[in-house]
Amino acid sequence: MSARRPALAALVLALVGLGAAIYLSAVKVAGGLPVCGPVKGCDTVALSPYSELLGVPVAFLGVGSSVVLVALCLAWWRTDDRRARLALYGLGLFGILFAGYLTYLELFVIHAVCIWCVTYALTIVLGWLLAARSLRGGSTDDPPDD
């Protein structure tokens, strides 16, 4: 098993999150509503007043943070720099808090759930877990203890 697999997994998660955020941003710019499939609820969430923060669509914030996450994941994967993992951990922790707040709004205020938002939140949580585990274990290139 490669020592850099957690970094690659985090990169894939960040790219999935970026894809979801780009889709939601493109739909917002086009003035449409996101397709939610059989799950439903994306349109209700997109039309809620909580889809923007200080006049900025939340999806745009997702794109911005995802671009940073992708860059940090690339740095972790290519160099195993602990600073990249620490930054991923910190940004991921902030992302979890923000996604938790948005999920609370979906469940208890808007009363609708957007599958794209859930997907994004899951990528944040799982990426953060990978960064946290790598920091707890030291360098991903360190040999395992016997």
Sequence and secondary structure as in RCSB ss.txt:
>XXXX:A:sequence
MSARRPALAALVLALVGLGAAIYLSAVKVAGGLPVCGPVKGCDTVALSPYSELLGVPVAFLGVGSSVVLVALCLA
WWRTDDRRARLALYGLGLFGILFAGYLTYLELFVIHAVCIWCVTYALTIVLGWLLAARSLRGGSTDDPPDD
>XXXX:A:secstr
  TTHHHHHHHHHHHHHHHHHHHHHHHHHHT     GGG  HHHHHHSGGGEETTEEHHHHHHHHHHHHHHHHHH
HHHH  HHHHHHHHHHHHHHHHHHHHHHHIIIIII    HHHHHHHHHHHHHHHHHHHHHHT  TTS    
